[in-house]
């Protein structure tokens, strides 16, 4: 039986993490995974669960929350007619393949490699949030053929290795190919489902080796973290939405970009220096 004091501390940390992730999701439209993965990492490390496969637990638990939040978001966006189902259907096979490959790679490498990858890609996402322009374009229509066959699995693969849904990569990709931002956000919620469901299914059967697993975990998914975070995001996301409508989002995006940049640098520091 785990130490009751440790369980209370873990529960309190998860409440804060879930509340913060929910507010950011509503305020900036940023998927929870980009916040949850480093937050889980620091929380579990603080509680004494550091180890060679800790990042796998963080990725899997983050992706499990994305199954619920993406389905809820997809349903809401679809009721407003904002989901581009043609893009979702044609990109789905590649994204699913990439997600499965991402899960297999994540399960086979050490936490250190995943920390470095998260740090590097986190910096890239932070720079885009800070300096990206809505008018940037690569083309006036979404890629098809060979280009889509390469980009769709890459999107799924990289998202799983960061423990994130479809927003962080999918929204910039679609806006760069001239999709309106509201349709890009709506369609990316469908990407999140395609990324999270197959990868979480695999992680449920994955047993971290040489790792003290946080209590009440199923495979690499920590169930208390999953349920507490989901409960808190359901409460706090509407608060973030209200704040978004009451404030100018541009400086807020840059503040979050700076925050993400620092988190990513710290993850790299821990990976490279210890």
C-alpha positions in Angstrom: 0.0 0.0 0.0 1.5 3.4 -1.0 2.2 5.9 1.7 -1.0 7.9 2.3 0.9 11.1 2.6 2.5 10.5 -0.7 -0.9 9.8 -2.3 -2.3 13.1 -0.9 0.7 15.0 -2.2 0.4 13.4 -5.6 -3.4 14.1 -5.7 -2.8 17.8 -4.8 -0.1 18.2 -7.5 -2.4 16.6 -10.1 -5.2 19.0 -9.2 -2.9 21.9 -9.9 -1.6 20.4 -13.1 -5.1 19.6 -14.4 -6.4 23.1 -13.6 -3.5 24.8 -15.3 -3.8 22.7 -18.4 -7.5 23.3 -18.7 -7.2 27.1 -18.4 -4.4 27.1 -21.0 -6.4 24.9 -23.4 -9.4 27.3 -23.2 -7.3 30.5 -23.2 -4.9 29.7 -26.0 -6.3 26.7 -27.8 -3.1 24.8 -26.9 -3.5 21.1 -26.4 -3.0 19.9 -22.8 -0.2 17.5 -23.7 2.4 20.2 -24.3 1.8 21.2 -20.6 0.9 17.8 -19.1 4.0 15.9 -20.2 6.6 18.2 -18.5 4.2 18.7 -15.5 3.8 14.9 -15.0 7.6 14.5 -15.4 8.4 17.0 -12.7 5.6 15.8 -10.4 6.5 12.1 -10.6 10.2 12.9 -10.2 9.5 15.1 -7.1 7.4 12.2 -5.7 10.3 9.8 -6.1 9.3 8.0 -9.3 12.2 9.0 -11.5 13.7 6.2 -13.6 14.8 5.2 -17.1 11.2 4.9 -18.4 9.5 7.8 -16.7 8.9 9.7 -19.9 6.9 6.8 -21.3 4.6 7.0 -18.3 4.2 10.8 -18.8 3.6 10.4 -22.6 1.1 7.6 -22.1 -0.9 9.3 -19.4 -1.0 12.6 -21.4 -2.2 10.8 -24.5 -4.9 9.0 -22.4 -6.3 12.4 -21.4 -6.2 13.5 -25.0 -8.6 10.6 -26.0 -11.3 12.2 -23.8 -10.6 15.9 -24.5 -10.2 15.4 -28.3 -13.5 13.4 -28.6 -15.3 16.1 -26.6 -13.8 18.9 -28.7 -14.5 17.0 -32.0 -18.1 16.6 -31.1 -18.5 20.3 -30.1 -16.8 21.5 -33.3 -18.8 19.1 -35.5 -22.1 20.5 -34.1 -21.0 23.9 -35.4 -20.0 22.4 -38.8 -16.4 23.4 -38.5 -14.7 20.0 -39.0 -13.2 19.4 -42.4 -14.1 15.7 -42.8 -12.4 15.3 -46.2 -9.1 16.2 -44.7 -9.7 14.1 -41.6 -10.6 11.0 -43.7 -7.8 11.3 -46.2 -5.2 12.0 -43.5 -6.5 9.4 -41.0 -4.6 6.3 -42.3 -1.2 7.9 -42.3 -1.7 9.5 -38.9 -2.8 6.2 -37.3 0.2 4.4 -38.9 2.5 7.2 -37.6 1.0 7.0 -34.1 1.5 3.2 -33.9 5.1 3.6 -35.0 5.6 6.4 -32.5 4.3 4.3 -29.7 6.6 1.4 -30.6 9.6 3.7 -30.8 8.7 5.4 -27.5 8.4 2.1 -25.8 11.8 0.9 -27.0 14.0 4.0 -26.2 15.2 5.4 -22.8 13.5 8.3 -21.1 16.6 10.4 -21.8 16.1 10.3 -25.6 12.5 11.3 -25.2 13.4 14.2 -22.9 15.8 15.5 -25.5 13.3 15.1 -28.3 10.5 16.8 -26.2 12.9 19.7 -25.4 13.9 20.3 -29.0 10.4 20.1 -30.4 9.1 22.1 -27.5 11.4 24.9 -28.5 10.2 24.7 -32.1 6.6 24.9 -31.1 7.4 27.8 -28.7 9.1 29.7 -31.5 6.1 29.2 -33.8 3.7 30.4 -31.1 5.8 33.5 -30.5 6.7 34.5 -34.0 4.3 32.6 -36.4 2.2 34.8 -38.7 -1.4 33.9 -39.7 -0.6 35.0 -43.3 2.3 32.5 -43.8 1.6 30.1 -46.6 3.3 27.1 -48.2 0.5 26.5 -50.7 -3.2 27.3 -51.2 -4.4 23.7 -50.8 -3.6 20.8 -48.5 -1.0 18.3 -49.7 -2.1 15.2 -51.6 -0.4 12.1 -53.0 3.2 11.5 -52.0 3.5 14.6 -49.9 0.4 13.7 -47.8 1.7 10.1 -47.6 4.9 11.4 -45.9 3.5 14.2 -43.8 0.5 12.4 -42.3 2.5 9.6 -40.6 5.2 12.1 -39.6 2.5 14.2 -37.8 1.2 11.1 -35.9 4.7 9.8 -35.1 6.1 13.1 -33.7 2.9 13.8 -31.7 3.1 10.5 -29.9 6.8 11.0 -29.1 5.8 14.3 -27.4 2.7 13.0 -25.8 0.5 15.6 -27.5 -2.7 15.6 -29.7 -3.2 17.1 -33.1 -3.1 20.8 -32.3 0.5 21.7 -31.9 1.5 20.3 -35.3 -1.8 20.0 -37.1 -3.1 23.5 -36.7 0.2 25.2 -38.0 0.3 22.7 -40.9 -3.2 23.3 -42.0 -3.0 27.1 -41.7 0.3 27.0 -43.7 -1.8 25.3 -46.4 -4.5 28.0 -46.4 -7.1 26.3 -44.1 -9.0 28.9 -42.0 -7.9 28.8 -38.4 -11.2 27.9 -36.9 -11.5 24.9 -39.3 -7.9 24.0 -38.7 -8.5 23.9 -34.9 -11.7 21.9 -35.3 -10.1 19.3 -37.7 -7.0 19.0 -35.5 -9.2 17.8 -32.7 -10.0 14.8 -34.9 -6.3 14.4 -35.5 -5.9 14.1 -31.7 -8.4 11.2 -31.6 -6.5 9.4 -34.4 -3.2 10.0 -32.6 -4.2 9.1 -29.0 -6.5 6.1 -29.4 -4.0 3.6 -31.1 -1.0 4.9 -29.1 -2.8 4.6 -25.7 -4.1 1.1 -26.6 -0.4 0.1 -27.1 0.8 1.8 -23.9 -1.8 -0.1 -21.8 0.1 -3.3 -22.6 3.5 -1.8 -22.1 5.3 -2.4 -18.8 8.1 0.0 -17.9 11.3 -1.9 -17.2 13.6 -0.9 -14.3 11.1 1.7 -13.2 9.2 2.3 -10.0 5.7 3.0 -11.4 3.4 5.5 -9.7 0.6 3.7 -7.8 -2.5 2.5 -9.6 -1.1 2.4 -13.1 -2.4 0.3 -16.0 0.5 -0.4 -18.3 2.2 3.0 -18.7 -1.0 4.9 -18.0 -1.3 6.3 -14.5 -5.0 6.2 -13.7 -5.2 8.7 -10.8 -3.4 11.3 -13.0 -5.7 10.5 -15.9 -9.0 10.9 -13.9 -7.9 13.9 -11.8 -6.6 15.8 -14.9 -9.8 15.1 -16.9 -12.0 16.2 -14.0 -10.1 19.5 -13.6 -9.9 20.3 -17.3 -13.6 19.9 -17.6 -14.0 22.5 -14.8 -11.3 25.0 -15.8 -11.4 25.0 -19.6 -14.5 27.1 -19.7 -12.8 29.6 -17.5 -9.9 29.8 -20.0 -12.5 30.4 -22.8 -14.0 33.3 -20.9 -10.6 34.8 -20.3 -9.8 34.4 -24.0 -12.9 36.4 -25.0 -12.0 39.1 -22.4 -8.4 39.6 -23.3 -6.1 40.1 -26.4 -4.8 36.6 -27.2 -1.6 37.7 -29.0 0.4 38.8 -26.0 -0.9 35.8 -24.1 0.4 33.4 -26.8 3.8 35.1 -26.5 3.8 34.7 -22.8 3.0 31.0 -23.1 5.6 30.7 -25.8 8.2 32.1 -23.4 7.0 29.7 -20.7 7.1 26.7 -23.1 10.6 27.8 -24.2 11.9 27.8 -20.6 10.2 24.4 -19.9 11.8 22.9 -23.0 15.2 24.3 -22.1 14.9 22.9 -18.6 13.9 19.5 -19.9 17.0 19.6 -22.1 19.2 20.7 -19.2 17.9 17.8 -17.0 18.6 15.3 -19.9 22.0 16.5 -20.8 23.4 17.6 -17.4 21.2 15.8 -14.9 
